[in-house]
Amino acid sequence: MAAVTNGGALSGARPLRDSLYGDLIWSRPGIFRRELRLEAGSELLADLRWEKLFSFEAVAESADGRWIIGRHRRGSLRGGIIMREAGTGIEVAAFRHGWRRAGALRFAAGAEFTWEREGFWRPTYFWRSAEHPRFIAFRSVFGLTRRFEMDVEPAARLVAELPALVLLGAYLMAMMVAQSHAH
């Protein structure tokens, strides 16, 4: 899908479909850094940065491309999130919040995915589609820094939207943590 693969943004990194194996951890590289990094062991696979203080807009990068993810309030009382190509500003996907931190994601090319929650005390959030139930999952890891474990089913590597789902899932997790700390 051309809208999701817009050139290598992280130099030296491998495309996500070729590197999502083993222990996959999203973590903050420093306590005061407004950034999350996806690593498999010591290999950097993707990066999510909030460049402006007090902004909900993040720059998402992997070897697959570079995107801007941020809030979009038009047409909904609950708001939503859009993902745009960083170079062109073209909207790639729109996420609409549902109940209990769930929601629906629709890509400009027509593909649709659902963000769901499973569990109560230590919930797991995951992407699913009609063809692939629970194929990319995220779970918070308790500790001194913000960390998320990510599990990727082998079938996810065949999904054209994989890079966007990985990056948007990490963004949603970070926003949920920030929202829970604000209360």
N, C-alpha and C positions, 0 to 999 in steps of 0.2 A: 504494500500500500504506500504510494508515494507521499501521502500527507504525513505519515509517521516517520519515514526515514528521510531526513533532510540533511544528510552529510554528517560526517564524524565531528563531534564537538569536543569530546574529551580525547586529546591526543594520546596515543599509546594504549588506549583501552580497547578491548574486544567488543563486538556487538553483543548485546544482552542475550540473544538467543543462543550464542556460542559460549556464554560464560556463567549462566545461572545454575551452578552446581555446588554441592557442598554446603557449608554453613554460610548463609547469607544474612548479614547484619547491617541494618541502617543505624548509624550512630552519629552523634555530634563530635567533631574532632577536638573541640575545646569548650569549656564551660560557658564562655561568653560569646561563642561563635554562633551566628544565626545560619547554621548550615547543617545538613545531614548528608552523610556519605554512605553509599552502599559498597560493602566490601565482601569479598569471598577470600577468607584468609587475609593476606596482605595486599591483594589485588584490588585496586579501585575500579569499580564498575560504573558508578553513576554518582551524581552530585545534585543536591537540591539546596539552593541558597536564597535567602531573603536579603536582598541587597540594600533595601531602604528600611530604616528604623520605623517601627509602627506601621508597616505595610503587610498586607496579606498576599502580595504578589511575590512569587518565587520564580527563579530561573532554574529550570530542570535540564540537566545535561547527561548524556551518555555517548558512547561511540556512535550511536544511531542518530543523534541529532540534538538540537537545542530548542527548548520550548519555554514559554511563559505561562505559568499557572496562576490564576487569581480569581477573586470573587466576581460574580456577575449578578446584579440585582434586577435587571430588567425583566418584567413580566411575572414576577413571583414574590409573594410576601416572604417566603422562606429564603429567597436568594438562590444562588447556584454558583457553580465554579466552571470556568472555561479554560481550555488549554489551547494556546495559539503557537504557531511557529514563530520562533524568535526573530528570524530574518525578515519575514514578510508580514507578520501580524495576522495571517489567515487562521481562522478558527478551525481547529482540528477536531475538538470534542467538547461537549457540554454535559456537565453533571448536575442533576437535580436532586436535592435532598429529599428523603422520605422520612418516615418515622423511625425512632430508635437508632439514629445515626446510620440508617440504610439509605440507599438511593439508586438512581438509574443513570447510566452513562450512555450517551448516543454520539457516535462519531459522524462527522460530516459525510463520510462515504456510506453511512447507513448501518454499520455494525452496532449492536447494542449489548450492554453488559449490566449486571446488577451487582451492587456493593451490599453485602449482607453481614450480619453479626451472628455469632454462635457462642453460647456460653454466657455465664453471668459474672462470676468472680474474676476470672482472667479471660475476658472475651477474645475471640479470634475474629478478625474481619477478613473478608475474602471477596474476590471477584468470581462471578460465575456467568455463564451464558446458557442458552438452551442446549447447546452441544457439549459444554464443559462445566459440570458442577464443581465448584470450589477448586479452581485451578491455580490461583495465586493467593496465598494467605499471609496475613500480617498479625503479629502478636507483640504486645509490649513486653519488654524485659525490665524487671524492677532493678534499680540500682541508683547510683549517684548521678548518672547522666542519662539523657534520653536515648533509648535504644529500642529497636524493633527487629524481631526475627522475621524472616520472610521465607516461605516455602513455595516452591514452584513445581507443579506437576509436569511430567514430561510432555503431556499434550499441549501445555501452554506455549512451548517452543514453536509450535506450528501456527499459532495465532499471529496474524500480521500486526495487530495492535499491541503486541507484547511490551515494547518499550514504553509506550504511553501508559499502559495499565500499571506497570511497575512504578513509574515516577508519580503518577497521580495517586496511587494507593499510599505511597509514602507521604505525599502532601496531605491527604485526608487524615492519616494517622497523626501527623504533626499538629494539624489544626484541632483535632479532638483533644490531644494532650494539652495544648495551649488553652482551649476552652475550659477544660476541667480545672486547670490551675487558676483561671480567672474567677472561678466561683468560690 
